[in-house]
């Protein structure tokens, strides 16, 4: 008799590992878009490397062994997010590699480029949006959080309306059990892109004041009515630290 074949094991998500200059994954891209992603990452490094930063946040974020956290940041402030995370770790006495992040990126054509850009910064991209693969993306983010990764999400993305929090961040906090950290920043010199979110691009050598509001927790047994209340509360806390 032919011995029965055992089913192949299900592949698991990789455990956290140091990043350095090597991305966690390599998003398949045509050569042209891969070059565009590389150039965007170089431009971001130049701009964010020239900025002068100051963090203003709650002491509870500095508690040893605190986290992982769910960072909620407006879609129009993503360009400085990798640098903000780096300085957040510095304030905690940590560095990238000891602690790392996963972030949601849309499934659009532009999203594939941004996923590669994130990989250049050592961030694990998770593809999905409110309209496509949203539920699976939230479950993937929760899995990364369970593995010790901080998580980033744009609560008004990927298509807006601007500064209107959707329920994704609240549901992620509910299924992961992790607290939400509302974060934003103010920059004195910037340009605004003519897009739905009026994306902010800081000019070199600008001053950036990074802000974090009080943490928001979501009970696992939260009802639909409570989720709506918490959604509005997250929106309120984000707007309290947002200055255009």
Backbone bond lengths (Angstrom), bond angles and torsions (degrees), N, CA, C in turn:
res aa  C-N    CA-C-N  psi(-1)  N-CA   C-N-CA  omega(-1)  CA-C   N-CA-C  phi
1 X - - - 1.475 - - 1.535 111.11 -
2 X 1.298 114.02 143.15 1.465 118.53 177.63 1.518 109.44 -78.42
3 X 1.332 117.01 126.01 1.461 118.43 -178.90 1.518 111.58 -61.04
4 X 1.344 114.93 142.36 1.465 120.28 -178.55 1.523 110.64 -69.04
5 X 1.333 115.54 132.91 1.459 119.67 179.58 1.521 110.17 -78.70
6 X 1.308 114.80 136.30 1.452 119.65 176.99 1.531 109.52 -83.38
7 X 1.345 116.48 143.32 1.464 118.34 179.08 1.519 111.29 -64.82
8 X 1.299 115.76 145.09 1.468 119.71 178.74 1.513 109.84 -66.88
9 X 1.334 117.40 141.89 1.460 119.67 -179.93 1.518 111.26 -66.25
10 X 1.337 115.27 148.69 1.458 120.74 178.70 1.516 108.71 -74.99
11 X 1.318 116.21 131.69 1.468 119.92 -178.76 1.516 109.86 -67.31
12 X 1.322 115.81 135.19 1.456 121.58 178.89 1.515 109.85 -99.84
13 X 1.346 116.01 159.28 1.454 119.68 175.39 1.513 109.11 -66.31
14 X 1.328 117.77 142.13 1.462 119.50 -179.28 1.512 111.62 -65.17
15 X 1.320 115.68 147.76 1.458 120.53 177.71 1.520 109.01 -72.04
16 X 1.365 117.67 156.66 1.447 119.31 178.21 1.520 111.14 -57.98
17 X 1.315 116.70 144.43 1.452 121.48 178.29 1.517 109.10 -148.35
18 X 1.324 117.38 159.41 1.461 119.25 -179.68 1.515 110.87 -59.25
19 X 1.347 115.23 146.93 1.454 119.52 -176.12 1.517 113.18 -94.94
20 X 1.354 116.33 -57.23 1.444 118.75 -171.91 1.515 109.85 57.62
21 X 1.328 117.52 -134.93 1.450 121.42 178.83 1.513 111.95 -97.33
22 X 1.324 117.82 -0.10 1.456 121.28 -177.59 1.520 109.94 -94.71
23 X 1.341 119.55 120.97 1.464 120.49 -179.73 1.517 111.25 -68.33
24 X 1.335 115.56 156.14 1.459 120.90 179.26 1.522 110.83 -64.61
25 X 1.310 115.93 -43.56 1.458 121.17 -179.90 1.517 108.01 -134.78
26 X 1.289 116.76 169.59 1.458 120.71 176.70 1.520 108.03 -121.89
27 X 1.326 116.17 107.00 1.452 121.32 178.97 1.527 109.92 -68.69
28 X 1.342 118.79 122.56 1.472 119.70 -179.92 1.522 110.47 -61.14
29 X 1.330 116.40 126.52 1.456 121.44 -179.41 1.522 109.30 -144.52
30 X 1.346 117.16 144.67 1.464 119.07 168.32 1.527 109.92 -59.00
31 X 1.314 116.74 152.87 1.461 120.64 -174.55 1.530 112.18 -54.86
32 X 1.340 117.11 -41.22 1.456 119.74 -178.02 1.515 112.33 -60.33
33 X 1.332 117.01 -46.93 1.459 119.83 -179.44 1.525 111.77 -70.64
34 X 1.336 116.95 -31.46 1.464 120.08 175.93 1.524 110.51 -63.37
35 X 1.327 116.41 -39.58 1.467 120.63 177.62 1.526 110.04 -65.67
36 X 1.342 116.46 -42.02 1.462 120.71 178.30 1.533 110.02 -59.86
37 X 1.335 116.95 -44.50 1.459 120.95 179.23 1.524 111.24 -61.01
38 X 1.324 116.36 -41.53 1.464 120.51 179.30 1.518 110.93 -63.94
39 X 1.335 116.85 -42.96 1.458 120.28 179.97 1.528 111.36 -66.72
40 X 1.344 116.89 -38.71 1.470 119.96 176.42 1.515 110.44 -61.39
41 X 1.330 116.72 -42.63 1.465 120.05 -179.73 1.529 111.08 -64.12
42 X 1.352 117.03 -38.08 1.462 120.14 177.01 1.530 111.11 -64.16
43 X 1.348 115.79 -43.60 1.462 119.69 179.08 1.528 110.77 -63.19
44 X 1.340 116.47 -42.64 1.466 120.11 178.53 1.520 111.19 -61.92
45 X 1.326 116.97 -40.96 1.470 120.30 179.21 1.526 110.86 -63.73
46 X 1.340 116.16 -40.79 1.461 118.94 179.57 1.524 110.76 -64.81
47 X 1.343 116.81 -48.70 1.459 119.61 -176.87 1.525 111.02 -65.90
48 X 1.336 116.58 -51.64 1.471 119.11 -176.34 1.523 111.50 -67.30
49 X 1.345 116.76 -27.57 1.456 119.02 177.97 1.516 113.25 -72.39
50 X 1.326 117.40 -19.89 1.467 121.41 -179.50 1.531 112.68 -92.70
51 X 1.329 117.70 -11.31 1.460 120.90 -174.49 1.528 111.58 -76.35
52 X 1.309 114.94 156.20 1.471 121.66 177.09 1.525 107.43 -108.92
53 X 1.338 115.91 117.76 1.457 121.53 -168.83 1.524 112.53 -105.79
54 X 1.336 113.05 151.47 1.460 120.82 170.96 1.523 107.86 -147.61
55 X 1.342 116.61 126.55 1.461 121.67 -179.78 1.524 109.63 -96.45
56 X 1.323 116.81 135.47 1.464 123.26 171.33 1.519 106.90 -127.99
57 X 1.350 116.61 106.66 1.466 117.68 -177.94 1.520 111.84 -150.20
58 X 1.306 115.05 175.47 1.456 122.94 -175.23 1.532 110.55 -73.34
59 X 1.340 117.84 139.41 1.472 120.53 178.58 1.525 113.33 -58.19
60 X 1.337 117.33 -25.70 1.461 119.88 -177.66 1.528 112.38 -63.76
61 X 1.335 117.11 -19.82 1.457 119.81 177.95 1.521 112.51 -74.34
62 X 1.326 116.76 -16.61 1.453 120.66 -177.98 1.531 112.86 -97.77
63 X 1.324 117.34 0.66 1.464 120.52 178.87 1.531 109.04 -61.76
64 X 1.346 118.57 129.53 1.471 120.17 179.86 1.525 111.85 -56.06
65 X 1.318 115.89 140.84 1.465 123.67 178.95 1.529 113.19 66.27
66 X 1.344 118.11 10.65 1.465 119.54 177.25 1.527 109.99 -72.58
67 X 1.315 115.62 146.68 1.467 120.64 179.39 1.512 110.59 107.00
68 X 1.332 116.38 -176.68 1.467 127.84 3.10 1.533 112.08 -65.19
69 X 1.312 114.48 159.10 1.455 121.83 -179.98 1.531 110.16 -114.82
70 X 1.333 114.40 158.92 1.460 121.92 169.41 1.523 106.49 -106.13
71 X 1.316 117.25 109.55 1.458 121.19 179.36 1.523 109.06 -88.70
72 X 1.326 116.03 122.67 1.457 122.13 177.87 1.520 108.30 -107.60
73 X 1.333 116.50 117.55 1.458 121.54 -177.80 1.526 108.73 -134.15
74 X 1.328 116.85 141.54 1.461 120.87 -179.60 1.517 110.90 -59.20
75 X 1.328 115.92 148.06 1.458 122.30 -177.47 1.533 111.92 -58.93
76 X 1.328 117.90 -33.17 1.467 119.96 -175.56 1.524 113.78 -80.82
77 X 1.339 116.97 5.88 1.457 120.85 178.99 1.531 112.82 -120.62
78 X 1.317 116.80 19.09 1.472 120.69 -176.37 1.525 113.35 -69.79
79 X 1.342 117.41 -24.77 1.461 119.33 -172.99 1.523 113.06 -64.86
80 X 1.331 117.51 -24.80 1.460 120.72 -179.75 1.528 111.41 -102.62
81 X 1.335 117.27 -4.55 1.467 121.09 -174.39 1.531 113.73 -55.60
82 X 1.359 120.64 -45.25 1.474 118.76 179.27 1.527 112.89 -59.85
83 X 1.336 117.22 -39.94 1.462 120.08 178.41 1.524 110.95 -68.44
84 X 1.341 117.15 -37.56 1.460 120.58 177.48 1.519 110.19 -60.15
85 X 1.319 116.37 -42.72 1.471 119.91 -179.22 1.528 110.38 -65.64
86 X 1.319 116.92 -40.31 1.460 120.94 178.73 1.524 110.60 -60.16
87 X 1.343 117.20 -43.50 1.458 120.54 -179.81 1.528 111.44 -73.24
88 X 1.332 117.19 -29.93 1.466 120.42 173.83 1.527 109.77 -61.18
89 X 1.328 116.96 -45.79 1.462 120.63 178.82 1.524 110.74 -64.02
90 X 1.329 117.16 -38.18 1.460 120.58 179.15 1.519 110.82 -62.21
91 X 1.340 117.46 -40.88 1.466 121.15 177.74 1.526 111.12 -63.00
92 X 1.322 116.37 -30.95 1.470 120.87 178.93 1.526 112.55 -84.98
93 X 1.326 117.21 -1.79 1.454 120.14 -177.24 1.512 112.78 75.61
94 X 1.353 116.53 25.13 1.464 122.05 -179.47 1.527 109.05 -120.25
95 X 1.318 115.40 176.27 1.456 119.75 177.68 1.525 108.82 -142.93
96 X 1.339 114.57 162.21 1.453 120.25 177.74 1.519 108.91 -62.49
97 X 1.303 116.24 128.77 1.456 121.98 -174.00 1.516 109.67 116.92
98 X 1.356 116.51 -45.80 1.458 119.70 171.07 1.524 110.13 -70.39
99 X 1.321 113.92 -32.94 1.457 121.74 -178.56 1.517 106.11 -143.02
100 X 1.310 117.58 144.67 1.463 118.70 -174.36 1.520 111.06 -146.66
101 X 1.336 116.27 -178.65 1.464 120.53 -168.80 1.519 111.89 -139.25
102 X 1.335 114.73 149.22 1.460 123.13 168.39 1.524 107.03 -119.75
103 X 1.334 116.77 146.02 1.463 120.41 -176.53 1.515 110.04 -140.93
104 X 1.317 115.71 146.49 1.456 120.80 -179.95 1.527 109.99 -83.15
105 X 1.324 115.81 138.80 1.466 123.22 179.98 1.518 107.42 -134.20
106 X 1.325 116.83 140.94 1.459 119.94 -176.53 1.527 111.44 -67.04
107 X 1.320 116.17 162.81 1.460 122.74 -179.79 1.521 112.87 -87.15
108 X 1.307 117.08 8.22 1.459 120.42 -178.71 1.522 110.89 -73.20
109 X 1.335 115.51 171.99 1.473 121.69 176.47 1.524 110.64 -60.13
110 X 1.349 116.51 -44.71 1.464 120.01 177.10 1.523 110.76 -64.22
111 X 1.339 115.92 -34.09 1.454 119.75 179.73 1.515 113.01 -62.23
112 X 1.346 117.15 -34.08 1.459 119.89 178.63 1.525 110.91 -65.85
113 X 1.335 116.94 -35.31 1.461 120.25 176.24 1.522 110.41 -67.85
114 X 1.346 116.10 -43.56 1.463 119.25 -179.62 1.523 111.47 -66.44
115 X 1.336 117.19 -31.42 1.463 119.89 176.27 1.524 110.24 -61.50
116 X 1.336 117.33 -42.70 1.462 120.36 177.86 1.529 110.72 -66.62
117 X 1.346 116.96 -38.91 1.462 120.05 177.16 1.525 110.01 -58.44
118 X 1.328 116.91 -44.62 1.466 120.66 179.43 1.518 111.13 -60.16
119 X 1.325 116.18 -40.11 1.458 119.70 179.13 1.524 111.20 -62.02
120 X 1.332 117.02 -34.64 1.467 119.82 176.81 1.525 111.19 -63.37
121 X 1.342 116.59 -25.60 1.463 121.01 178.24 1.531 112.22 -96.69
122 X 1.341 117.69 8.64 1.455 120.83 177.96 1.512 114.70 77.30
123 X 1.347 117.16 21.02 1.463 121.97 179.27 1.526 108.89 -102.05
124 X 1.330 116.33 135.81 1.454 121.90 178.68 1.529 110.50 -82.05
125 X 1.340 119.99 111.63 1.467 120.47 179.07 1.529 111.60 -79.50
126 X 1.321 115.34 142.66 1.467 123.00 173.36 1.522 106.39 -123.61
127 X 1.322 117.21 119.66 1.453 121.49 -172.93 1.523 111.21 -86.10
128 X 1.325 115.69 132.46 1.456 121.13 177.43 1.513 110.74 162.54
129 X 1.330 116.52 167.27 1.462 122.11 178.06 1.519 108.31 -155.14
130 X 1.340 115.41 178.66 1.460 119.77 -179.40 1.523 112.07 -64.86
131 X 1.349 117.13 -26.37 1.460 120.25 -176.88 1.521 113.86 -101.05
132 X 1.330 117.93 -18.84 1.466 121.02 -177.59 1.526 109.30 -136.71
133 X 1.335 115.45 119.70 1.457 122.30 174.46 1.530 112.34 59.96
134 X 1.319 117.04 28.40 1.456 120.55 -175.97 1.511 113.64 -64.00
135 X 1.356 116.39 -46.89 1.460 119.81 -178.44 1.516 112.91 -62.38
136 X 1.336 117.16 -44.29 1.460 120.95 179.67 1.524 110.95 -65.46
137 X 1.333 116.79 -37.80 1.460 119.87 179.16 1.523 111.02 -63.49
138 X 1.332 117.39 -40.74 1.462 120.22 178.11 1.523 111.05 -63.81
139 X 1.330 116.90 -40.18 1.465 119.90 177.84 1.525 111.13 -64.79
140 X 1.328 117.37 -38.93 1.464 120.59 177.66 1.521 110.92 -64.61
141 X 1.334 116.49 -43.03 1.458 119.97 177.94 1.523 110.93 -61.74
142 X 1.335 116.57 -40.86 1.462 120.22 178.27 1.526 110.55 -62.91
143 X 1.336 116.80 -35.66 1.465 120.71 177.71 1.522 110.89 -65.86
144 X 1.324 116.96 -42.63 1.465 119.67 177.17 1.523 110.52 -63.32
145 X 1.331 117.50 -39.88 1.467 120.44 178.03 1.527 110.51 -62.39
146 X 1.336 116.84 -39.58 1.463 120.64 178.32 1.526 111.50 -63.86
147 X 1.324 117.46 -25.14 1.463 122.12 178.63 1.528 112.56 -88.33
148 X 1.332 116.93 4.37 1.454 120.42 176.14 1.508 115.46 100.89
149 X 1.328 117.29 2.64 1.457 120.55 179.22 1.530 110.43 -80.97
150 X 1.340 117.00 139.95 1.451 119.85 162.46 1.529 106.79 -71.26
151 X 1.327 116.06 158.78 1.466 121.16 -175.48 1.524 108.49 -130.46
152 X 1.331 116.62 141.92 1.473 121.27 177.11 1.514 109.66 -121.73
153 X 1.328 115.59 140.50 1.449 121.03 -179.88 1.529 108.61 -146.00
154 X 1.338 116.11 142.59 1.467 120.70 175.88 1.531 107.30 -99.25
155 X 1.324 117.90 104.79 1.472 120.33 -171.31 1.517 114.85 -68.31
156 X 1.349 118.15 -15.33 1.461 119.92 177.38 1.529 111.75 -106.34
157 X 1.333 117.62 5.70 1.464 120.37 -178.20 1.516 111.70 -95.53
158 X 1.341 117.05 173.01 1.461 125.75 0.18 1.530 114.22 -91.12
159 X 1.352 117.38 -3.84 1.471 118.30 -174.75 1.515 113.95 -127.78
160 X 1.328 117.66 7.49 1.456 120.31 176.03 1.517 114.78 86.25
161 X 1.325 116.64 -166.53 1.462 128.70 6.94 1.536 113.36 -64.45
162 X 1.312 116.00 155.14 1.457 121.69 179.65 1.521 110.47 -61.23
163 X 1.331 115.37 134.49 1.462 124.32 177.55 1.534 112.91 63.50
164 X 1.324 116.19 24.88 1.468 120.64 174.90 1.528 107.44 -114.42
165 X 1.319 117.21 110.14 1.466 121.95 -177.09 1.521 110.22 -70.99
166 X 1.336 115.63 129.66 1.459 121.56 172.55 1.542 108.38 -90.77
167 X 1.320 117.17 177.39 1.472 119.98 -174.09 1.533 113.23 -84.13
168 X 1.355 118.23 -6.63 1.456 120.25 -174.33 1.517 114.02 -56.70
169 X 1.332 117.18 -46.77 1.463 120.45 -178.69 1.527 111.28 -63.16
170 X 1.335 116.31 -38.80 1.462 120.31 179.99 1.529 110.50 -66.63
171 X 1.326 117.20 -43.77 1.460 120.40 179.68 1.521 111.57 -66.55
172 X 1.337 116.70 -35.65 1.465 119.82 176.85 1.525 110.75 -62.72
173 X 1.332 116.29 -43.53 1.463 119.95 177.69 1.524 111.31 -64.32
174 X 1.315 116.20 -34.04 1.466 120.29 -179.71 1.520 111.65 -67.37
175 X 1.351 117.11 -44.77 1.467 118.98 -175.74 1.526 112.52 -83.22
176 X 1.336 117.40 -22.69 1.469 119.90 -178.30 1.520 112.89 -94.27
177 X 1.342 116.40 -23.35 1.459 119.69 -177.15 1.519 113.08 76.74
178 X 1.333 118.07 11.04 1.459 121.66 -178.49 1.528 110.56 -98.81
179 X 1.335 118.47 147.07 1.469 121.19 179.36 1.523 111.90 -77.23
180 X 1.333 115.44 151.68 1.461 121.94 176.92 1.521 109.25 -93.42
181 X 1.332 116.09 132.63 1.460 121.80 174.35 1.534 107.79 -108.58
182 X 1.344 119.26 107.45 1.465 120.18 175.93 1.530 109.21 -72.58
183 X 1.331 117.62 124.44 1.464 121.19 -179.56 1.525 110.24 -129.57
184 X 1.311 115.57 148.73 1.449 122.06 177.46 1.522 107.33 -155.77
185 X 1.314 117.20 -179.39 1.460 119.51 174.28 1.519 110.49 -153.27
186 X 1.318 114.23 158.19 1.459 122.50 175.25 1.512 107.64 -118.67
187 X 1.318 117.07 134.87 1.463 121.52 179.92 1.518 108.90 -128.88
188 X 1.331 116.99 138.60 1.467 119.04 -174.05 1.527 113.24 -81.00
189 X 1.353 117.97 -33.61 1.469 120.98 177.96 1.514 109.14 -119.49
190 X 1.308 116.83 126.65 1.466 119.38 -176.08 1.520 109.94 -161.18
191 X 1.325 114.78 165.44 1.459 121.64 168.14 1.515 107.17 -120.15
192 X 1.335 115.74 155.27 1.461 121.27 -179.61 1.524 108.98 -116.55
193 X 1.328 115.60 130.06 1.461 121.23 178.92 1.526 109.03 -80.73
194 X 1.324 117.12 145.20 1.460 121.31 179.23 1.528 109.66 -81.97
195 X 1.329 116.18 71.53 1.465 123.26 -179.57 1.519 108.51 -129.42
196 X 1.337 116.64 173.93 1.462 119.68 -177.15 1.525 112.30 -59.04
197 X 1.345 117.12 -31.85 1.463 120.23 -177.06 1.529 113.22 -96.40
198 X 1.365 116.80 -0.58 1.467 120.63 -176.36 1.526 109.79 51.54
199 X 1.337 114.88 56.65 1.456 121.70 -172.53 1.526 111.67 -55.69
200 X 1.342 115.86 136.08 1.457 122.58 -177.93 1.526 109.99 -96.66
201 X 1.319 116.58 127.50 1.462 121.86 174.36 1.523 107.43 -120.16
202 X 1.329 117.77 110.92 1.472 119.66 179.60 1.526 110.91 -63.86
203 X 1.318 116.35 144.08 1.452 120.98 173.21 1.528 109.06 -82.65
204 X 1.323 117.56 149.82 1.473 119.76 -179.03 1.531 112.36 -52.71
205 X 1.321 115.38 142.57 1.466 124.81 175.72 1.531 113.14 69.97
206 X 1.335 116.28 18.14 1.464 119.99 175.40 1.523 110.13 -74.63
207 X 1.332 114.46 163.66 1.467 121.52 172.25 1.525 108.28 -95.00
208 X 1.321 116.17 131.80 1.460 121.48 -179.29 1.521 108.85 -122.39
209 X 1.321 115.69 120.02 1.466 120.37 173.93 1.526 107.85 -101.53
210 X 1.322 116.08 109.99 1.461 122.02 -178.92 1.530 108.68 -89.93
211 X 1.313 116.30 134.79 1.459 121.04 -173.37 1.526 110.83 -128.66
212 X 1.310 115.95 144.75 1.461 122.02 173.61 1.517 108.61 -133.05
213 X 1.317 116.09 133.27 1.457 121.30 178.50 1.525 109.69 -91.40
214 X 1.315 115.65 178.79 1.462 121.82 -179.41 1.526 110.77 -61.14
215 X 1.339 115.07 141.86 1.457 120.85 179.99 1.527 110.66 -61.24
216 X 1.335 115.08 148.92 1.459 122.16 178.02 1.523 108.67 -122.63
217 X 1.316 117.20 125.17 1.461 121.51 178.27 1.525 109.70 -109.34
218 X 1.321 115.04 149.54 1.463 121.90 -178.81 1.521 108.64 -122.82
219 X 1.340 118.84 119.20 1.473 120.53 179.19 1.529 110.78 -64.16
220 X 1.327 118.03 142.39 1.467 119.99 179.70 1.524 113.08 -62.37
221 X 1.337 116.51 -25.17 1.463 119.99 -178.34 1.530 112.08 -97.38
222 X 1.323 117.81 17.42 1.467 121.85 -176.93 1.529 111.23 -58.79
223 X 1.314 116.10 135.23 1.464 121.95 177.90 1.532 110.04 -81.59
224 X 1.322 115.84 171.00 1.467 119.83 177.79 1.526 110.96 -59.17
225 X 1.327 116.27 -38.50 1.462 120.06 179.85 1.531 110.60 -66.25
226 X 1.325 116.94 -40.97 1.463 120.24 178.30 1.525 111.47 -67.38
227 X 1.337 116.65 -38.03 1.467 120.12 177.59 1.526 110.29 -61.27
228 X 1.321 117.24 -39.83 1.458 120.66 177.92 1.526 110.76 -65.46
229 X 1.332 117.68 -41.24 1.458 120.83 177.41 1.524 111.07 -62.25
230 X 1.337 116.18 -42.37 1.462 120.46 -179.73 1.525 111.23 -69.78
231 X 1.324 117.22 -33.16 1.462 120.39 175.74 1.527 110.18 -61.21
232 X 1.318 116.46 -46.57 1.464 121.03 178.89 1.523 111.20 -65.16
233 X 1.340 116.18 -35.75 1.465 119.53 179.31 1.525 110.94 -68.19
234 X 1.338 117.45 -40.65 1.466 120.32 176.46 1.526 110.06 -61.94
235 X 1.318 116.39 -42.01 1.464 120.28 177.86 1.528 110.51 -61.04
236 X 1.323 116.47 -42.25 1.470 120.39 180.00 1.523 110.86 -63.86
237 X 1.339 117.03 -44.01 1.466 120.17 -178.21 1.523 111.35 -67.30
238 X 1.328 116.77 -37.64 1.459 118.98 177.24 1.535 111.32 -66.13
239 X 1.322 116.76 -42.52 1.452 119.20 -179.78 1.526 111.49 -66.92
240 X 1.327 117.36 -27.67 1.469 120.50 -179.93 1.526 112.01 -67.78
241 X 1.331 118.00 -20.68 1.466 120.86 -179.82 1.527 110.99 -113.77
242 X 1.333 117.02 11.82 1.466 121.68 -177.77 1.519 109.70 -106.04
243 X 1.315 114.19 126.30 1.461 120.95 178.06 1.515 108.65 -137.37
244 X 1.317 116.69 114.77 1.452 121.22 -178.85 1.527 112.07 -86.13
